[in-house]
Amino acid sequence: MTTATHHPLLDVRVRRKEFAGHEVLRDVHLQLQEGECVALVGASGCGKSTLLRIAAGLERDYDGQVRLAGRATAGPTRDIRFVFQEPRLFPWLTVAGNVAFDGEESTDAARVAQLLDEVGLAGFGARLPKELSGGQAQRVAIARGLFAQPRVLLLDEPFSAVDAFTRLKLQDLLLRVARAHRIAVLMVTHDIDEAVYLGDRVLVLEAGPGRISASIGIDLPQPRDRDGPEVGAAIAAVRNALERVHAF
């Protein structure tokens, strides 16, 4: 009798990644399970965004492999979507047009309307990006990331450009839509509080070259009490792990 092999949803292995002869990543192995939210933290320049681009299939000049549900990927795929630090909306397209753009404009108006409602922008479909606030534009970017019904959503500091209150609201939005769509999330952030509030695990990257130095499980139910002692203890654990590898 044969036993079925269990594969992680996303399996990223980077033996070596260089830029202009400078080694950026070495011996990085990252796995993401179905429905899991993992946060990547580390000092600037340690390779977090590069690792995310590799996972997305946007960076292919490296020694290693990315596998999705056990199968090797060969570039960008509809099953993995990327939300950048800036919304990167097309200024000539409406909000609805931006959400539905997937290499070409879609006519699935019902799905667009559903996603806009989920991200709190019902009735905004006819507006142009210049009519939106920063937080609203990032909500559109999240809706666009969900349009193709991906299995993995990658986010590179998606809330860093908005005010503190909007950031908190967008964090809760991300948790809500990730659960509703049953997708896994891999997110780069410089905000330790955000990493602990959102993540089931927090991975700490050290520099010179970049590698994962710690994996800290956040075994707390959602939604979490931002001011609770358990969250505070987890934040301290992540901060201590960062201080160990990024001492000045």
ABEGO torsion letter per residue (X at the ends): XBBBBBBBABBBBBABBBBGGBBABBGBBBBBBBGBBBBBBEBBGAGAAAAAAAAAGABABBBEBBBBGGBBBAEBBAABBBBBABAGBBAABBAAAAAABBGBBBABAAAAAAAAAAAGABGAAABBAAABBAAAAAAAAAAAAAAAGBABBBBBGAAAABBAAAAAAAAAAAAAAAAAAGBBBBBBBABAAAAAAABABBBBBBBOBBBBABBBBBBBBOBBBAABAAAAAAAAAAAAAAAAAABX
